[in-house]
Structures are given as structure tokens and as C-alpha cells.
Amino acid sequence: MEKLFDLFYQCSGVFTDTRNVLKDGLFIALKGTNFNGNAFSSQAITQGAKFAIVDEKEFANNQTIFLVSDALTFLQKLANFHRKKFSIPIIGITGSNGKTTTKELIHEVLGSQYNTLATFGNLNNHIGVPLTLLSINQTHEIAIIEMGANRLHDIAELCEIAEPTYGIITNIGAAHLEGFGGFEGVLKTKLELYHSINNSKGVLVVNKDDQILCSNLPHSLTTAYYSINEISELKGEVESLNPCLNFKWKDENSTKHVVKTNLFGDFNLYNFLAAIRFGLLFKVSKEKINSSLAQYIPSNNRSQITRTETNTLLVDCYNANPSSMLSALSSFISTESQDKIAIIGDMLELGAEAEERHNDILDFLNQNSAIYITVGPLFYHSSKNKASKKFVTADEFLIFLQSNHFKNKFILLKGSRGIALEKSINYL
């Protein structure tokens, strides 16, 4: 297998999808439930790829298309082989909530002073992490690798590939419970990042307010803290929500800084503080830190404010789990604005806890006398649902919106990606 690694260095890069052929690239034929990349290897060469890697003998020709025992394993081992050629800091990020936003904010801060590579979008799995690592080149000074997990040991596997030297777990909550078998499985898997950093004698950045994280820190490891409530070398506090977050932070000299952001939600303060902590670790000037955070504009339907002709929308429907849903709703309810409506979609992949977790959210809304609309069968069928309107699917909700128009409202859209609440934006 290692003899074939040299093919990568003769190519312009790696790709795995023949719908986006990379000229002179290396095509790696991956397989899934409904596709077999091996069958497209010849097409990849015809369309401009220099070489291809397959794991089914009938497609190999040993001239431009080469056989390995498993194409995915080849991709991952190639990524690790390439990563080891660089001594730059590799930052690993995982967590139940906020990891993509934190990754983007760290990228903004460090990118103001260094040539920094970061995971594109949320390509944070067993395929996305290798592809990001294979994008590192001699010009990069820092790489930021987001690591997602849906089942036990996912983070350990990604750490074996990326070998991070810095790490942060944003938090550990009730996400993807179905794949982990419960919260303990989530905890064990996320903490695999700490174990990896410990083995590499690296540096951990830690939220000092999070007792779960602090109680599971490896001993005698360099740790940099940030906090809202505890005494820490970096401390922040919310100044206002109007509706975007404005916050203050105090550095080691007790100098206060004020940052006006483009993100909604006081829960995002921890994400901003994490980015500041990395900035201070890497000696980015405080002026650059503040300007980078103030200029950051969210995308991909994460905590972003969208103003339509008739309403102000808080679009946070890229993903949802019980902890992120509760955080978004708490911040939404506390924001000073009249005529607020929360439109919430089901939280998926919660397994046996799904009914209980959805009822908890409905209890919170009812206790706070919130006006809300639900979309999705789990919320729909709950006896605790006191929504002004409820729908089984997003398409049913869209039909309703075509003849019922909202005006001058502040509207939260929060739900799992599979519910597709983003479809309603054009009608609001």
C-alpha cells in the first residue's frame, strides 16, 4: 500500500466523486450502501484523473488504475502518511454542540496571522478528515480539523488519522444517542480526543465552567482555560443580545475588550472565548482577535440572522439535539423583542430517549408561555404539545405558509437537518 502512496504526490490532489473530477487528480473509489465507486474508475481516468485506486480486481489495470484491499483504508492511511510529513500544529475539535462554529471562529482568528487550513463545511467524518489532511501543503502553518462522531470509537479512529497536537471538546451533550447507546457512550467517545492529546503530550483548551470536561482531564497535561463563571486567565461576559451577541472579555492584564458580533445567542459566547483562547495561545494580537470575531458572518443556517422583507429570522436549523435546542430557545426567549414565534422541528437520532427529550422541550416552552409551532411527527404526537400550529412534515408547513403570512415577527427556526425547516425561509 505504501508504494502506492507515491501516486498521490504525482497528482494535483485527491477526489472521490466523478461528478467533480479533479484534473490530474487521484481518484479513490469508495463504496456505500447505494453506490460503488469502483464502477466509475475508468470514467474518472477518461475525464482527466491521472490515477485511480480501486478495491475490486476487475476494475484494475495496473497502469492507471491500481488495486488495494480496501479503498477507504487506503485513503485514511494515505492521509496519516501525508500528515506525518508536517510538524505544524494540528488542532482537533469535537463536541456535541458548537464544534463547527468554534472551528470557523478559530480559523478566523488564527487566519488573521497565519496561513491556516480548516475543515471545509462540516466534512468531519472518516472520509472528510482524511480529505482535509491531504489538502495540507508546504505553505500551511496551522491545520484545524473538525471531528464528528455518530457511534462509539469514532473520535479515536479520527485521532489515529490526524494525530492532533492541540485539542478542544466544546461540550458533551445528548446528541446521536441512538448510535452511542446513551450519554455514557457519547462521553466516552468524545473524551477519546483528550486521550489522544495526552499521548502526544499536546495542549488542551478547556471550558473551565464545564464540570464534566474538567473532571475528566488527563493529569500533567498543558491546559489553557476560558470561562464565564470561574476564575480563569480568560473570562467573558454577555453585554447584550439585540438580537446579535455583544460581549466583553478580559485578558491576563485585566484589560477589557468589547466585541460586537454577527451571531445570535448567548450560548455562542463560549465559542467566541474558545477562539480567543487559541488566539492568545498562538500570540495573535488582541486587535486582530477582536476584529476577526467582529467581522465573522455565519453561514450554513447556524445562528445566523436573516432579514426578509417582512420578518427577522434566526436561522439555526442545520442540526439540533436536546442541549442545543434548549440553548437556542433560552436565548430566543430572553431576547428583547416582541411578536416572537419559535418554529421547532423534531430532533433526530435520539433512540429510546426521543419521546422524553421532546417532552422536555415542550415543557420548557409551555412553562415560559412561548408561542411556538412544531414540525415533525415526534413533536406532533406528544400530549404536551400546546403549539399554536403543528405539522407532521415541512411540506405541510409550507402549504400553510402559502396562505398564512407572518409580518413583523422575530422567528426562530430550529430543528434537525432531516426536518428541512430551511425550506420555509422563502415563505417567511
ChimeraX attribute file (.defattr): number of C-alpha atoms within 10 A of each C-alpha:
attribute: neighborCount
match mode: 1-to-1
recipient: residues
	/A:1	13
	/A:2	10
	/A:3	6
	/A:4	14
	/A:5	16
	/A:6	11
	/A:7	18
	/A:8	19
	/A:9	13
	/A:10	13
	/A:11	17
	/A:12	14
	/A:13	19
	/A:14	24
	/A:15	20
	/A:16	24
	/A:17	16
	/A:18	18
	/A:19	9
	/A:20	10
	/A:21	19
	/A:22	21
	/A:23	17
	/A:24	17
	/A:25	24
	/A:26	28
	/A:27	31
	/A:28	27
	/A:29	25
	/A:30	21
	/A:31	17
	/A:32	7
	/A:33	5
	/A:34	5
	/A:35	10
	/A:36	14
	/A:37	21
	/A:38	25
	/A:39	16
	/A:40	20
	/A:41	27
	/A:42	18
	/A:43	13
	/A:44	30
	/A:45	21
	/A:46	10
	/A:47	16
	/A:48	15
	/A:49	25
	/A:50	22
	/A:51	24
	/A:52	30
	/A:53	29
	/A:54	28
	/A:55	21
	/A:56	18
	/A:57	14
	/A:58	10
	/A:59	18
	/A:60	19
	/A:61	12
	/A:62	12
	/A:63	8
	/A:64	16
	/A:65	22
	/A:66	20
	/A:67	19
	/A:68	16
	/A:69	12
	/A:70	16
	/A:71	20
	/A:72	20
	/A:73	15
	/A:74	20
	/A:75	24
	/A:76	24
	/A:77	18
	/A:78	22
	/A:79	23
	/A:80	20
	/A:81	17
	/A:82	21
	/A:83	22
	/A:84	12
	/A:85	11
	/A:86	15
	/A:87	10
	/A:88	16
	/A:89	16
	/A:90	23
	/A:91	25
	/A:92	27
	/A:93	26
	/A:94	28
	/A:95	25
	/A:96	22
	/A:97	25
	/A:98	20
	/A:99	21
	/A:100	25
	/A:101	21
	/A:102	25
	/A:103	27
	/A:104	24
	/A:105	25
	/A:106	28
	/A:107	24
	/A:108	23
	/A:109	29
	/A:110	28
	/A:111	20
	/A:112	17
	/A:113	16
	/A:114	15
	/A:115	13
	/A:116	19
	/A:117	22
	/A:118	22
	/A:119	22
	/A:120	17
	/A:121	14
	/A:122	17
	/A:123	18
	/A:124	22
	/A:125	18
	/A:126	20
	/A:127	17
	/A:128	21
	/A:129	24
	/A:130	26
	/A:131	23
	/A:132	21
	/A:133	25
	/A:134	20
	/A:135	17
	/A:136	21
	/A:137	13
	/A:138	8
	/A:139	10
	/A:140	15
	/A:141	19
	/A:142	22
	/A:143	24
	/A:144	25
	/A:145	30
	/A:146	28
	/A:147	29
	/A:148	23
	/A:149	24
	/A:150	17
	/A:151	16
	/A:152	18
	/A:153	18
	/A:154	17
	/A:155	27
	/A:156	21
	/A:157	18
	/A:158	29
	/A:159	23
	/A:160	14
	/A:161	23
	/A:162	27
	/A:163	22
	/A:164	26
	/A:165	21
	/A:166	25
	/A:167	24
	/A:168	28
	/A:169	26
	/A:170	25
	/A:171	20
	/A:172	22
	/A:173	19
	/A:174	22
	/A:175	26
	/A:176	23
	/A:177	23
	/A:178	19
	/A:179	16
	/A:180	23
	/A:181	15
	/A:182	17
	/A:183	16
	/A:184	13
	/A:185	18
	/A:186	25
	/A:187	21
	/A:188	15
	/A:189	23
	/A:190	29
	/A:191	23
	/A:192	21
	/A:193	29
	/A:194	27
	/A:195	16
	/A:196	23
	/A:197	24
	/A:198	21
	/A:199	14
	/A:200	14
	/A:201	14
	/A:202	19
	/A:203	20
	/A:204	25
	/A:205	21
	/A:206	22
	/A:207	25
	/A:208	20
	/A:209	17
	/A:210	14
	/A:211	9
	/A:212	13
	/A:213	20
	/A:214	13
	/A:215	8
	/A:216	12
	/A:217	16
	/A:218	16
	/A:219	8
	/A:220	8
	/A:221	16
	/A:222	14
	/A:223	15
	/A:224	20
	/A:225	21
	/A:226	23
	/A:227	22
	/A:228	18
	/A:229	11
	/A:230	14
	/A:231	12
	/A:232	18
	/A:233	15
	/A:234	23
	/A:235	23
	/A:236	22
	/A:237	18
	/A:238	18
	/A:239	15
	/A:240	16
	/A:241	20
	/A:242	12
	/A:243	21
	/A:244	19
	/A:245	20
	/A:246	22
	/A:247	20
	/A:248	17
	/A:249	23
	/A:250	16
	/A:251	17
	/A:252	11
	/A:253	8
	/A:254	11
	/A:255	8
	/A:256	12
	/A:257	14
	/A:258	16
	/A:259	20
	/A:260	18
	/A:261	23
	/A:262	19
	/A:263	26
	/A:264	26
	/A:265	26
	/A:266	25
	/A:267	18
	/A:268	21
	/A:269	23
	/A:270	22
	/A:271	23
	/A:272	24
	/A:273	26
	/A:274	27
	/A:275	26
	/A:276	26
	/A:277	25
	/A:278	24
	/A:279	24
	/A:280	19
	/A:281	13
	/A:282	14
	/A:283	12
	/A:284	19
	/A:285	13
	/A:286	15
	/A:287	9
	/A:288	17
	/A:289	27
	/A:290	20
	/A:291	16
	/A:292	21
	/A:293	22
	/A:294	17
	/A:295	13
	/A:296	15
	/A:297	14
	/A:298	17
	/A:299	16
	/A:300	13
	/A:301	18
	/A:302	19
	/A:303	27
	/A:304	20
	/A:305	23
	/A:306	13
	/A:307	12
	/A:308	14
	/A:309	8
	/A:310	14
	/A:311	15
	/A:312	19
	/A:313	22
	/A:314	26
	/A:315	23
	/A:316	27
	/A:317	26
	/A:318	20
	/A:319	21
	/A:320	26
	/A:321	24
	/A:322	20
	/A:323	18
	/A:324	22
	/A:325	23
	/A:326	16
	/A:327	15
	/A:328	23
	/A:329	22
	/A:330	17
	/A:331	17
	/A:332	24
	/A:333	18
	/A:334	12
	/A:335	19
	/A:336	12
	/A:337	12
	/A:338	9
	/A:339	10
	/A:340	20
	/A:341	20
	/A:342	23
	/A:343	20
	/A:344	26
	/A:345	33
	/A:346	27
	/A:347	26
	/A:348	22
	/A:349	19
	/A:350	22
	/A:351	14
	/A:352	12
	/A:353	13
	/A:354	18
	/A:355	14
	/A:356	12
	/A:357	18
	/A:358	22
	/A:359	17
	/A:360	14
	/A:361	20
	/A:362	22
	/A:363	15
	/A:364	14
	/A:365	21
	/A:366	16
	/A:367	9
	/A:368	11
	/A:369	11
	/A:370	19
	/A:371	17
	/A:372	21
	/A:373	22
	/A:374	27
	/A:375	25
	/A:376	25
	/A:377	15
	/A:378	19
	/A:379	27
	/A:380	21
	/A:381	13
	/A:382	14
	/A:383	9
	/A:384	15
	/A:385	22
	/A:386	20
	/A:387	19
	/A:388	11
	/A:389	15
	/A:390	22
	/A:391	20
	/A:392	18
	/A:393	18
	/A:394	20
	/A:395	16
	/A:396	13
	/A:397	20
	/A:398	19
	/A:399	12
	/A:400	14
	/A:401	15
	/A:402	11
	/A:403	8
	/A:404	11
	/A:405	10
	/A:406	13
	/A:407	13
	/A:408	13
	/A:409	16
	/A:410	22
	/A:411	22
	/A:412	25
	/A:413	24
	/A:414	33
	/A:415	28
	/A:416	21
	/A:417	18
	/A:418	16
	/A:419	24
	/A:420	19
	/A:421	27
	/A:422	18
	/A:423	13
	/A:424	16
	/A:425	13
	/A:426	9
	/A:427	16
	/A:428	21
